[in-house]
Amino acid sequence: RLDRPREGGGVPRERRDLVAALNGMLARVHEAVRRLSEFSSDIAHELRTPIHNLLIQTQVTLGGEENLAEYRAVLQSNEEEYQRLSKMISDMLFLAKADNKLVSLKKEPFDLASEVAKLFESYEALASERRIQLVQSGHAIVLADRAMIQRALSNLVSNALRFTPQGMPVKVHIGTEHGTALLSVANPGRDIPGEQRDRIFERFYRVDPSRREGDVDNVGLGLAITRSIIEMHDGQI
């Protein structure tokens, strides 16, 4: 019973540290098993939805007398689901490689501010459409894998844009402290409950389980990938 700690009463003093260490190990194993179970359930749920959509659309199309335009519309709809599946599988493979330290980093010095500026350019149209102002300040030179850091930053900024009310700003600040680069992404919006803040970096975890947007880029793995990238660089998020 992983969720039942060993009783320390009546244990000789010289063995109490051993009992405490054993209970700590059981608690960590119990948490790992719980997360693995949730992860497996979430994978099944996330894969089932697009596959179910593809199957239904295909069956309906094959059973009808659609014209060429209708066939094209179905294929375009299916393409979106295929893109979602492809991205989800690619993200899961990346996380699996990261877990097993199979991702190689190509480190080079560069200014974080220039990467944020490039990122803001790519999101300018979306931000403008929602009247969201993108604000950046500060700079810091880092020795890192540029492509990996771009991916991590993109995940953070796109997440901020998704949950920022219209007309409000997303702010990115860069600085240094004791030789370490610091970067913050801040946006107004609903607070995340304190007990859930550590869990938002878990795979497929959502603060609100009912929010499962159809966005191809939103499959619930972005923050997990970001954490893996930062930790690969011996950083913290």
For each residue, the residues with C-beta under 8 A, 3 or more apart:
1: 4
2: 26 27 29 30 33
3: 30
4: 1
5: 23 26 27
6: 19 22 23 26
7: 10 11
8: 11 16 19 20
9:
10: 7
11: 7 8 15 16 19
12: 15 16
13: 16
14: 17
15: 11 12 18 19
16: 8 11 12 13 19 20
17: 14 20 21
18: 15 21 22
19: 6 8 11 15 16 22 23
20: 8 16 17 23 24
21: 17 18 24 25
22: 6 18 19 25 26
23: 5 6 19 20 26 27
24: 20 21 27 28
25: 21 22 28 29
26: 2 5 6 22 23 29 30
27: 2 5 23 24 30 31
28: 24 25 31 32
29: 2 25 26 32 33
30: 2 3 26 27 33 34
31: 27 28 34 35
32: 28 29 35 36
33: 2 29 30 36 37
34: 30 31 37 38
35: 31 32 38 39 202
36: 32 33 39 40
37: 33 34 40 41
38: 34 35 41 42 202 204
39: 35 36 42 43 203 204
40: 36 37 43 44
41: 37 38 44 45
42: 38 39 45 46 203 204 220
43: 39 40 46 47 92 204
44: 40 41 47 48
45: 41 42 48 49
46: 42 43 49 50 88 204 219 220
47: 43 44 50 51 85 88
48: 44 45 51 52
49: 45 46 52 53 212
50: 46 47 53 54 81 82 84 85
51: 47 48 54 55 85
52: 48 49 55 56
53: 49 50 56 57 81
54: 50 51 57 58 78 81 82
55: 51 52 58 59
56: 52 53 59 60
57: 53 54 60 61 74 77 78
58: 54 55 61 62 74 78
59: 55 56 62 63
60: 56 57 63 64
61: 57 58 64 66 70 71 74
62: 58 59
63: 59 60
64: 60 61 70
65:
66: 61 70 71 74
67: 70 71
68: 71 72
69: 72 73
70: 61 64 66 67 73 74
71: 61 66 67 68 74 75
72: 68 69 75 76
73: 69 70 76 77
74: 57 58 61 66 70 71 77 78
75: 71 72 78 79
76: 72 73 79 80
77: 57 73 74 80 81
78: 54 57 58 74 75 81 82
79: 75 76 82 83
80: 76 77 83 84 216
81: 50 53 54 77 78 84 85
82: 50 54 78 79 85 86
83: 79 80 86 87 216
84: 50 80 81 87 88 216 219
85: 47 50 51 81 82 88 89
86: 82 83 89 90
87: 83 84 90 91 216 217 219
88: 46 47 84 85 91 92 219 221
89: 85 86 92 93
90: 86 87 93 94
91: 87 88 94 95 219 221 222 225
92: 43 88 89 95 96 221
93: 89 90 96 97
94: 90 91 97 98 103 225 228
95: 91 92 98 99 203 221 224 225 228
96: 92 93 99 100
97: 93 94 100 102 103
98: 94 95 101 102 103 225 228 229 232
99: 95 96 228
100: 96 97
101: 98
102: 97 98
103: 94 97 98 148 232
104:
105: 144 145 148 232 233
106: 145 146 147
107: 143 144 145
108: 143 144 145 146
109: 141 142 143
110: 114 115 141 142 144 146
111: 114 115 139 140 141
112: 115 116 139 140 141 142 149 174 181 183
113: 116 117 136 138 139 140 174
114: 110 111 117 118
115: 110 111 112 118 119 146 149 150 153
116: 112 113 119 120 136 153 172 174
117: 113 114 120 121 136
118: 114 115 121 122 150
119: 115 116 122 123 150 153 154 157
120: 116 117 123 124 127 134 136 157
121: 117 118 124
122: 118 119 154
123: 119 120 126 127 134 157 158 161
124: 120 121 127 128 134
125: 128 129
126: 123 129 130 161
127: 120 123 124 130 132 133 134 161 170
128: 124 125 131 132
129: 125 126
130: 126 127 161 164 166
131: 128 166 167
132: 127 128 161 164 166 167 168 169 170
133: 127 168 169 170
134: 120 123 124 127 157 169 170 172
135: 169 170 171 172
136: 113 116 117 120 171 172 173 174
137: 171 172 173 174
138: 113 173 174 175
139: 111 112 113 174
140: 111 112 113 174 175 176 181 182 183
141: 109 110 111 112 181
142: 109 110 112 149 181
143: 107 108 109
144: 105 107 108 110 148 149 233
145: 105 106 107 108 148 149 232 233
146: 106 108 110 115 149 150
147: 106 150 151
148: 103 105 144 145 151 152 229 232 233
149: 112 115 142 144 145 146 152 153 229 233
150: 115 118 119 146 147 153 154
151: 147 148 154 155 225 226 229
152: 148 149 155 156 225 226 229 230
153: 115 116 119 149 150 156 157 183
154: 119 122 150 151 157 158
155: 151 152 158 159 222 223 225 226
156: 152 153 159 160 185 226
157: 119 120 123 134 153 154 160 161 170 172 185
158: 123 154 155 161 162 217 222
159: 155 156 162 163 222 223
160: 156 157 163 164 170 185 186 187
161: 123 126 127 130 132 157 158 164 170 187
162: 158 159 213 215 218
163: 159 160 187 189 190
164: 130 132 160 161 168 169 170 187 188 189
165: 168 188 189
166: 130 131 132
167: 131 132
168: 132 133 164 165 187 188 189
169: 132 133 134 135 164 187 188
170: 127 132 133 134 135 157 160 161 164 185 186 187
171: 135 136 137 184 185 186 187
172: 116 134 135 136 137 157 183 184 185 186
173: 136 137 138 183 184 186
174: 112 113 116 136 137 138 139 140 181 182 183
175: 138 140 181 182 183
176: 140 179 180 181 182
177: 180 182
178:
179: 176
180: 176 177
181: 112 140 141 142 174 175 176
182: 140 174 175 176 177
183: 112 140 153 172 173 174 175
184: 171 172 173
185: 156 157 160 170 171 172
186: 160 170 171 172 173
187: 160 161 163 164 168 169 170 171
188: 164 165 168 169
189: 163 164 165 168
190: 163
191:
192: 196 197 200 207
193: 196 197 207
194: 197
195: 199
196: 192 193 199 200 207
197: 192 193 194 200
198: 201
199: 195 196 202 205
200: 192 196 197 205 207 223
201: 198 205 223 224 226 227 237
202: 35 38 199 205 224
203: 39 42 95 220 221 224
204: 38 39 42 43 46 219 220 221
205: 199 200 201 202 220
206: 209 211 212 220
207: 192 193 196 200 211
208: 211
209: 206 212
210:
211: 206 207 208
212: 49 206 209
213: 162 218
214:
215: 162 218
216: 80 83 84 87
217: 87 158 222
218: 162 213 215 222
219: 46 84 87 88 91 204 222
220: 42 46 203 204 205 206
221: 88 91 92 95 203 204 224 225
222: 91 155 158 159 217 218 219 225 226
223: 155 159 200 201 226 227
224: 95 201 202 203 221 227 228
225: 91 94 95 98 151 152 155 221 222 228 229
226: 151 152 155 156 201 222 223 229 230 237
227: 201 223 224 230 231 237
228: 94 95 98 99 224 225 231 232
229: 98 148 149 151 152 225 226 232 233
230: 152 226 227 233 235 236 237
231: 227 228 234 235 236 237
232: 98 103 105 145 148 228 229
233: 105 144 145 148 149 229 230
234: 231
235: 230 231
236: 230 231
237: 201 226 227 230 231
